[in-house]
Amino acid sequence: MAKRAMITGISGQDGSYLAEHLLGLGYEVWGLVRDPDRPVGARIAHLADEIPLVRGDLLDGESLVAAVERVRPDELYNLAAISFVPTPWRDVELMNDVNGAGVLRLLEAVRVVCGLEPGTAPAPGGIRFYQASSSEMFGAATQTPQHEATPFHPRSPYGVTKVYGHLLTRNYRESLGLYGVSGILFNHESPRRGTEFVTRKITLAAAEIKLGRRDRLRLGSLDARRDWGFAGDYVRAMHLMLQQDRPDDYVVGTGRTHTVEDVVRIAFETVGLHWHDHVAVDPGLVRPTETLPLCADPTRARTELGWRPSVEFADLIRMMVEADLRRLR
């Protein structure tokens, strides 16, 4: 019998790649959505006939218990979150309710359905739970590169809520025997990345300028440095984490950093333009609390999971530019 997986945030970048990956492995994949009667998003439209949807809202614990009870997944991937970092300064409470308390409600749904209680051994074959943690939890990191034992020092409400969800998952694992893991994922991009994120903002602008749709791109700091990888690689790591005999947390990243200027340079080279002619720095777009350079130490993921990224940084940026060119044409 095929394994059954349920994914929250299935219409997002990561959810769509994970759904494709699991379907390719023979899984039965369910998507948890607030309204199953609404059309699915563009990222999973091509999978609409293969993915049944079940109603569930991270703000409504009862709906989550009903969804988990109905689907009874072997694996539950919590990828739903408000993830655009500048947003929480405008609506901190909603971000906390989704990214923080939403994880608690989902873990409670698993606990209730699986009958987990303190001091009792979990039943064999229970639900395995994946929590999407983030490198933003490291924030003002005290060491580089960052690994699983690096202290957290988030510098945004988003990072704080992710720490909360991360520690909740660990607590349910240690206190109740839940098979729960957290993937501490560094920045991962793709042609499906939202246009509010800097990499996609750049690749889309390069394509638009090439096609004469606009002539300028305004950005914040070009010196900001990140560890960027391909989202399609990172969902493989998510799946591998839930296949281990013992649950644990893993840092997932490339172990190499690049600047925003590197993204700009490669994007404009891809369309045959000089970026200096089209890009302007806008101080108003600089984050008020920019994190220190974040770089992953993925040694544990490499040695224990056998995971390695397959797409190089320059190839990733070129892939995104070429996809935006195709869309615009």
C-alpha positions as CSV (number, residue, x, y, z in Angstrom):
1,M,0.0,0.0,0.0
2,A,1.3,3.4,-0.9
3,K,2.4,5.8,1.9
4,R,0.1,8.7,2.5
5,A,1.4,12.2,3.1
6,M,-0.4,15.4,4.0
7,I,1.2,18.8,3.2
8,T,0.2,22.2,4.7
9,G,1.2,25.1,2.4
10,I,0.9,22.8,-0.6
11,S,0.2,25.7,-3.0
12,G,3.5,27.4,-2.1
13,Q,6.9,27.0,-3.7
14,D,8.1,24.3,-1.3
15,G,4.7,22.6,-1.1
16,S,4.5,22.2,-4.9
17,Y,8.0,20.8,-5.3
18,L,7.4,18.4,-2.3
19,A,4.1,17.2,-3.8
20,E,5.8,16.5,-7.1
21,H,8.7,14.7,-5.4
22,L,6.4,12.5,-3.2
23,L,4.1,11.6,-6.1
24,G,7.2,10.6,-8.1
25,L,8.0,8.2,-5.2
26,G,4.5,6.6,-5.3
27,Y,3.0,8.5,-2.4
28,E,-0.7,9.4,-2.1
29,V,-0.5,13.1,-1.4
30,W,-3.1,15.2,0.3
31,G,-3.1,19.0,0.6
32,L,-4.5,20.8,3.7
33,V,-6.2,24.0,2.6
34,R,-8.5,26.5,4.2
35,D,-11.1,26.2,1.4
36,P,-11.1,23.0,-0.8
37,D,-13.7,24.5,-3.1
38,R,-11.5,27.4,-4.2
39,P,-9.3,26.8,-7.3
40,V,-5.8,25.6,-6.5
41,G,-2.9,27.9,-7.0
42,A,-0.9,28.1,-10.2
43,R,2.0,26.2,-8.7
44,I,0.0,23.0,-8.2
45,A,-2.6,23.5,-11.0
46,H,-0.9,20.8,-13.0
47,L,-1.3,18.4,-10.1
48,A,-5.0,19.2,-9.4
49,D,-6.2,15.7,-10.5
50,E,-3.6,13.9,-8.5
51,I,-3.9,15.7,-5.1
52,P,-7.1,15.4,-3.0
53,L,-7.7,18.4,-0.7
54,V,-8.9,18.4,2.9
55,R,-10.2,21.4,4.8
56,G,-8.0,22.7,7.7
57,D,-6.9,26.0,9.1
58,L,-3.9,26.6,11.3
59,L,-6.0,29.1,13.2
60,D,-8.7,26.5,14.0
61,G,-7.5,23.5,16.1
62,E,-10.8,21.6,15.7
63,S,-10.5,21.7,11.9
64,L,-6.9,20.3,12.1
65,V,-8.0,17.4,14.3
66,A,-10.8,16.6,11.8
67,A,-8.3,16.8,8.9
68,V,-5.7,14.6,10.5
69,E,-8.3,12.1,11.6
70,R,-9.8,11.9,8.1
71,V,-6.5,11.5,6.2
72,R,-4.5,9.5,8.8
73,P,-1.2,10.4,7.0
74,D,2.0,8.4,7.5
75,E,3.9,11.7,7.1
76,L,2.7,15.2,7.8
77,Y,4.7,18.1,6.4
78,N,4.0,21.6,7.9
79,L,5.2,24.1,5.3
80,A,2.4,26.7,5.9
81,A,3.7,30.0,7.2
82,I,3.7,33.7,6.6
83,S,7.2,33.7,5.2
84,F,7.9,37.2,3.7
85,V,10.1,38.7,6.5
86,P,9.1,42.4,6.2
87,T,5.4,41.6,6.6
88,P,5.4,40.8,10.3
89,W,6.3,44.3,11.3
90,R,2.9,45.3,10.0
91,D,1.0,42.3,11.5
92,V,2.9,40.7,14.2
93,E,-0.1,39.0,15.9
94,L,-1.2,37.2,12.7
95,M,2.3,35.9,12.1
96,N,2.6,34.6,15.6
97,D,-0.9,33.0,15.3
98,V,0.1,31.2,12.0
99,N,3.8,30.4,12.4
100,G,3.8,29.9,16.2
101,A,0.5,28.9,17.6
102,G,-0.4,27.2,14.3
103,V,2.4,24.7,14.9
104,L,1.1,24.0,18.4
105,R,-2.4,23.4,17.0
106,L,-1.1,21.0,14.4
107,L,1.1,19.1,16.9
108,E,-1.9,18.8,19.2
109,A,-4.0,17.4,16.3
110,V,-1.4,14.7,15.8
111,R,-1.2,14.1,19.5
112,V,-5.0,13.7,19.8
113,V,-5.4,11.5,16.8
114,C,-2.4,9.3,17.7
115,G,-3.4,9.1,21.4
116,L,0.0,10.4,22.6
117,E,0.3,11.0,26.3
118,P,3.3,11.7,28.6
119,G,4.8,8.5,30.0
120,T,3.3,6.3,27.4
121,A,5.1,4.7,24.4
122,P,3.9,5.9,21.0
123,A,2.1,3.3,19.0
124,P,4.2,1.9,16.1
125,G,3.5,3.2,12.7
126,G,2.3,6.6,14.0
127,I,2.4,9.9,12.1
128,R,5.8,11.3,11.3
129,F,5.8,15.1,11.5
130,Y,8.1,17.6,9.7
131,Q,8.3,21.2,10.8
132,A,9.7,23.8,8.4
133,S,12.2,25.8,10.5
134,S,14.4,28.6,9.1
135,S,17.9,30.0,9.0
136,E,16.3,33.3,10.1
137,M,16.3,31.7,13.6
138,F,20.0,32.2,13.8
139,G,19.7,35.9,13.1
140,A,22.7,37.6,14.8
141,A,24.7,34.4,14.7
142,T,27.7,34.1,17.0
143,Q,29.5,31.7,14.7
144,T,29.8,30.9,11.0
145,P,28.9,28.6,9.5
146,Q,25.8,27.7,11.5
147,H,25.0,24.1,12.5
148,E,22.3,22.3,14.5
149,A,23.8,23.4,17.9
150,T,24.4,27.1,17.0
151,P,22.4,29.3,19.4
152,F,19.4,31.0,18.1
153,H,19.3,34.9,18.1
154,P,16.4,35.9,15.7
155,R,16.3,39.5,14.6
156,S,12.7,39.6,13.2
157,P,9.3,38.5,14.4
158,Y,9.4,35.9,11.7
159,G,12.5,34.4,13.1
160,V,11.1,34.4,16.6
161,T,7.9,32.6,15.6
162,K,10.0,30.0,13.8
163,V,12.1,29.4,16.9
164,Y,8.8,28.8,18.8
165,G,7.6,26.2,16.3
166,H,11.0,24.6,16.2
167,L,11.2,24.2,20.0
168,L,7.6,23.0,20.2
169,T,8.4,20.2,17.8
170,R,11.4,19.2,19.8
171,N,9.3,19.3,23.0
172,Y,6.7,17.0,21.6
173,R,9.4,14.7,20.4
174,E,11.1,14.5,23.8
175,S,8.1,14.6,26.0
176,L,5.6,12.5,24.1
177,G,7.7,10.4,21.8
178,L,6.3,12.0,18.7
179,Y,8.4,11.4,15.6
180,G,8.9,15.0,14.9
181,V,11.8,16.7,13.0
182,S,12.6,20.2,12.0
183,G,14.5,21.1,8.9
184,I,16.5,24.3,9.4
185,L,16.5,25.4,5.8
186,F,18.6,28.2,4.5
187,N,17.4,30.4,1.6
188,H,16.0,28.3,-1.3
189,E,14.7,29.7,-4.5
190,S,13.2,28.6,-7.8
191,P,11.1,29.9,-10.7
192,R,8.1,29.4,-8.4
193,R,9.5,31.8,-5.8
194,G,7.1,34.7,-5.0
195,T,7.9,38.0,-6.6
196,E,8.2,39.8,-3.2
197,F,11.5,37.9,-2.5
198,V,14.7,39.6,-3.7
199,T,15.9,36.8,-6.0
200,R,12.7,36.6,-8.0
201,K,12.3,40.4,-7.9
202,I,15.7,40.6,-9.6
203,T,15.2,37.8,-12.2
204,L,11.7,39.1,-13.1
205,A,13.1,42.6,-13.5
206,A,16.0,41.5,-15.7
207,A,13.5,39.7,-18.0
208,E,11.1,42.7,-18.1
209,I,14.0,45.1,-18.9
210,K,15.3,42.8,-21.6
211,L,11.8,42.7,-23.2
212,G,11.4,46.5,-22.9
213,R,8.6,46.3,-20.2
214,R,10.6,48.6,-17.8
215,D,14.0,50.2,-17.6
216,R,15.0,50.3,-13.9
217,L,15.2,48.1,-10.8
218,R,15.5,49.6,-7.3
219,L,17.0,47.5,-4.6
220,G,18.3,47.8,-1.0
221,S,21.7,46.7,0.0
222,L,23.7,44.9,-2.7
223,D,26.1,43.6,-0.1
224,A,23.6,41.4,1.8
225,R,24.9,37.9,1.7
226,R,23.0,34.6,1.9
227,D,23.4,30.9,1.4
228,W,21.1,30.3,-1.6
229,G,20.1,26.9,-3.1
230,F,17.4,25.3,-5.3
231,A,14.0,24.6,-3.6
232,G,13.6,21.3,-5.5
233,D,16.8,20.0,-3.8
234,Y,15.6,21.1,-0.4
235,V,12.3,19.1,-0.5
236,R,14.4,16.0,-1.0
237,A,16.0,16.7,2.3
238,M,12.6,17.1,4.0
239,H,11.6,13.6,2.8
240,L,14.8,12.0,3.8
241,M,14.5,13.4,7.4
242,L,11.3,11.4,7.9
243,Q,12.9,8.2,6.7
244,Q,15.5,7.9,9.5
245,D,15.2,5.4,12.3
246,R,15.6,8.2,14.9
247,P,14.0,11.7,14.5
248,D,16.4,14.6,14.7
249,D,16.8,18.1,13.4
250,Y,19.0,19.0,10.3
251,V,20.5,22.2,8.8
252,V,20.0,22.2,5.1
253,G,22.0,24.6,2.8
254,T,24.8,24.7,0.3
255,G,27.6,25.9,2.7
256,R,28.5,28.8,0.4
257,T,27.3,32.4,0.4
258,H,26.7,34.9,-2.4
259,T,25.7,38.6,-2.3
260,V,22.6,40.3,-3.8
261,E,25.1,41.8,-6.3
262,D,26.0,38.3,-7.4
263,V,22.4,37.6,-8.1
264,V,22.0,40.9,-10.1
265,R,25.1,40.3,-12.1
266,I,24.2,36.8,-13.2
267,A,20.6,37.7,-13.9
268,F,21.5,40.6,-16.2
269,E,24.4,38.6,-17.8
270,T,21.8,36.0,-18.7
271,V,19.8,38.5,-20.7
272,G,22.9,40.1,-22.2
273,L,22.7,43.4,-20.3
274,H,25.1,45.3,-18.0
275,W,23.4,45.6,-14.6
276,H,25.0,48.9,-13.8
277,D,22.9,50.5,-16.5
278,H,19.6,49.4,-14.9
279,V,20.0,48.9,-11.1
280,A,19.8,51.7,-8.5
281,V,20.3,51.3,-4.7
282,D,17.4,52.7,-2.7
283,P,18.3,53.2,1.0
284,G,14.6,53.0,1.9
285,L,14.6,49.3,0.9
286,V,17.3,48.3,3.3
287,R,16.1,46.1,6.2
288,P,16.1,47.9,9.6
289,T,17.8,44.9,11.2
290,E,19.7,43.1,8.5
291,T,21.0,39.7,9.8
292,L,24.6,38.9,9.8
293,P,25.9,36.7,7.0
294,L,24.2,33.3,7.3
295,C,26.0,30.2,6.0
296,A,24.9,26.6,6.5
297,D,27.1,23.8,7.8
298,P,25.1,20.9,6.3
299,T,27.5,18.2,7.5
300,R,24.9,16.2,9.4
301,A,22.5,16.3,6.4
302,R,25.3,15.1,4.2
303,T,26.6,12.4,6.4
304,E,23.4,11.1,7.9
305,L,20.9,11.7,5.1
306,G,23.2,11.4,2.2
307,W,21.8,14.7,0.9
308,R,23.7,17.1,-1.4
309,P,22.4,20.0,-3.5
310,S,22.4,19.3,-7.3
311,V,21.9,22.8,-8.7
312,E,24.7,25.3,-8.6
313,F,24.0,29.0,-7.6
314,A,24.7,30.5,-11.0
315,D,22.6,27.8,-12.8
316,L,19.7,28.5,-10.3
317,I,19.7,32.2,-11.2
318,R,19.9,31.5,-14.9
319,M,17.0,29.0,-14.5
320,M,14.9,31.6,-12.9
321,V,15.6,34.3,-15.5
322,E,14.9,32.0,-18.3
323,A,11.6,30.9,-16.7
324,D,10.5,34.6,-16.3
325,L,11.4,35.3,-19.9
326,R,9.2,32.4,-21.0
327,R,6.3,33.6,-18.9
328,L,6.5,37.1,-20.2
329,R,6.7,36.1,-23.8
